[in-house]
Amino acid sequence: MIGVETGLVYAGVSAVMLGVYTFLIKRYVAHYPATVYVALTYVCSLVWYIPIALVTVDEGYVPAGAGIETLGMLAFVVVGSSLAVLASFRAISIGDVSYVAPIGKLVPVFVVPVEVVFLSQHLTPLQLVGVVVATAAVYVANYEPGKLIEPLRQAARSRPAQFALASAAGFGVTDVGKRALTQELGMAPETVNLALFVGLPIALAPMALRRLPEGVRDDLGIFLGLGLLLAVAEHLVMLAFSTLPASLASPVINSSAIVAVVLGGIVLGEEAMRIRLTAAGFAIFGVTLISLG
């Protein structure tokens, strides 16, 4: 029972931190080029995360006998995560955070079919219902009273929605890769996080350096703060999944969408807060059903 309660604390705190993190991106750094933001934030996260990894890893960072398959999967996760993070930042920078946050939380909608195809996992009826409910979040986020088809058209032509869905798909695929690395291939979760915090800045450095704006030093404190939030939140997510069933941890962690919607509506004055809260509710309920399935 203590483990469950502790895991819920980890999941709940990480949800709040990730929601605040999403809001702060929109508030303070949305004007930066995506490559610059990601490179700087992940370098700062690396600085904060190294001490965490040194303290928490007991049995080695790389499993004994790790070969091409393990290193190839790790490289795939880093590259895929780079694209997903870039898409997520782009969605936030050009759209309302309360609009893109629920859509960006549809990661499990993409995880399930990837696991079915590549890991021979079966889709249960409950998971199928969850996919339908979570997908309905996109419709609700674009809902306009009296117009039945218009939300679908709006979602199809909305650039923020397209980037948010692309990021969800990217995270869905790479999450399966993370599962394979940590479960099937025996790699420490801290190693995966370290690889991301190192790999993303290296992969994006050539583009980021060319687009580095003037005055970035003035925002160094902001990037250090964002890096700290991301590093701690990602570690808490790892702890939550290590102490809770995924069916319980995932919905709690994904409730970060509600935090982002509320902050976007109250602090930034974004419109249609009730509709977007409803969309976030659909997304989280769908994720819950998928996890329970």
N, C-alpha and C positions, 0 to 999 in steps of 0.2 A: 504493500500500500504506500509506503514511504517513497518507493521508486516511482510509482505512478504520479504521486503528488509533486515530486521534484521534477519529473518530466513535463508535467503540465505547466509548472513555473517556467522552465526553460522555453517551452513552446510559446507561452503567452508573452513573455518578455521579448522573445525574438520577433513575434508578430508586431508588437508595438514599435520596436526598433526599426524593423523593415518598413513599416508604414510611415514612420517619421522620416526615415532615410529617403523614401520616394518623394515625400512632400518637400524635403529640403533641396533635392535636386531641382525641382521645378522652381522653387523660391529663389535659389542663389546661383545656380550654375547652368541653367538651361540655355544660356546664350553662348556657351562654349561649344566648339566643334566636338562631335561625339568622340572622336579618337583622342582628343586632348583630355576630355573629362575622364574617360575610362582609364587611360594610361596613368594620369596623375592620381586618381582615386585609388587604383589598385596598387600603385607603388606605396602610397601611404598606408593602405591596409596591410601590405607586406611588413612594413616597419612595426606595426602594432601586433601582427600575428606571429612573428617569429618567436617572441618570448612565450606566447601561449603554446605553440607547438613544442618548444623545448621542454616545457613543464609537463605536458599531457601525454606525449608519445613515450611508451615504455618498451615496445618490442621491435623497434626499427621502423624506418620510414618506408622502406621498399621490401616487399616479401622476398624471402630467399628463393633463388631460382627464377626471378623475374626475367622474362625474355622479350622477344620482339612483340609478342601479342600484348603483353602488359604495357610496354612503352608506347606501342601504337595506339592502344585504347586511351592512354593518358594524353597523347598528342591530339587525338580526335576530340576529347572532352575540352581541351584548352582552346582549340580552334573553333569548335562549335559554340562554346561559351562566349568567345570573343564576338562572334556574329550576333548571338542572342542578346548580349549586354548592349551592344551598339544599337540594335533595333529597339530595345527597351528604352534606352536614353533618348533616341530619336522620337519615339512615341510621346514620351513625357515632355520633351522640349517643344513640340509643335501642337500638342493637344492638352486639354484640361487633365490634371492629374486624377480628378474624380471620375473622368470618362475612361481613361486608359487603364487605370488600376484594376477594375474588375475584369476587363478583357485580358489583361496580362496574367491573370491568375488562372487561366484555363489550361495550365500546363498538363494536368492529369488527363485531359481530353486527348492529348497527343501521346502521352506516355503509354496509355493502355493499348492502342493499336500497334505501336512499335514493339511492345512486349509480346503481343499476340503473334506478330509476324516473325520476329527474330528470336524470341525466347520461349516460344510455344506455350504461352500463357493463354488460358481460356477466358473469354469475356462472359461474365455471369449476367443474368437478367438485371440484377440490381446495378451493376456497372453500366449496362446499356442505358438504363433509366438515368443514371448519374450523368452520362455523356450528354444526353438530350437536355437535361435540366441545366447543366453548366453551359451548354451551347446557347440556351435560351437567354443567358445573361447578355450576350451580344445584342440580341433583339431588344431586350429591355433597356439597355444602355442607350439605344438609338430611338426609343419609343416616342412617338408624338401622338397625342389623343386624336382619335378619329381616322387615323391613317394606318391601315392594316399592313400594307406592303412596304410603305416608305421606310420603316426601320431597317429592312433588309437591303434596300437600295442605298440608304445612308451608310450602313456598315461596309458595303461593297466599295463605295467610292471615297470613304473617309481615309485619308492618309494616316492619321494617328491610329485608327482601328487596324489598318493593314500592318503597321509596324508593331503594334501591340500583339496581334495574332502571330506575326512572324517571330517575335521574341518568345511567345508561349510555345510555339512549335520547336524553336531552337532549344529552349530549356527542357522541353519534353524529351527530345532526342538525347541531349547530353545527360539528363538525369538518369536515363537508362544506362548510359555509359558509366556514370558514377556508381550506380548499383552494381554493375559488372565488375568494376575495379575493386570496390570495397567488400563485396560479398563473394563473388565467384573467384576473383584473383587475389583476394586477401591483402589489399593495400590499405594502409592506415588512412582514415578520412582526413587527418591533418595534412598528409602528403598531397592529397588531391587539392585541398585548399591552398597549400603553398604553391603547387604547380600553377594554379589559376592566378594567384597574386603575382607570380613571377612571369608566367607565360603571356598573359594578356598585355602587360606593358611592353614586353619585348616584341611581341607580334605587331603592336600598333605604333611602336616608337618611330619608324620611318615616316609614317603619315602624320603622327602627332607633332613631331619636331618641325615639320614644314608649316604647320598651321598654328603654332604656338603664338597666342596673342600677347600684346604688350600688357603689362600690369598684372600678369598672372601671379607674381610674387605677393601682390596685395591680398590675394585670395588663398594664400598658402594655408592659413589657419582654417579656412572653410574646408579645404581638401583634406587636411589632417583630421578634422572632425568627422567628415563623411567616411574617411578611411577607417577610423576607429569604430564608428557605428556598424559599418559593413563587416569588419573583422570579427567583432564580438557577436553580432547577429548570426553570422554564418557558423561560428563555433557553437552557439546555443542551439542552432538548428541541428547540428550534428549530435549534440548531447541529447536533444529531445528524441531524435530517432533512435538513439542507442538505449533509451530507457522506456519508450512508449511504443505501442503498436502503431504502425503507419496509419491505420484507420483512425486513430485518435490524434496523432501528432499533426498530420497533414491539414485537416480542417482548421485546427487552432492556428497553425503557422500562416495559413492562407487568409486568415481573418485580418491580416495586415492591409488588405484591400479596403476594409471598412475604415481603418485608421486613416488611410490616405484620402478616402472620399470625404470624411468628416473634416479633416484639416484643410483640404482643398476648398470645401464649401464654406467653412467658417472664416478661415484666415485669408484666403485668396478671393472669396466671394464668387466662386464658380457657380454656374446656373444648374438648375434641375437636380438639386441635391437629393431630393426624395427618390426620384427615378433612379439615380445612380447608386444610392444606398440599396434600393431594391435589386438592382443588377448585381451588386456585390453579394447580396444575400443569395441570389440564384447561383452565382459562381461558387460560393462556399458550400451551399447545400449540395450542389452537383459533385463537388470535390469530395464531400463527405460520403455520398453514396458510392462513388467510385472506390474510395478507400475501404469502405465496409464490404464491398463486393469481393 
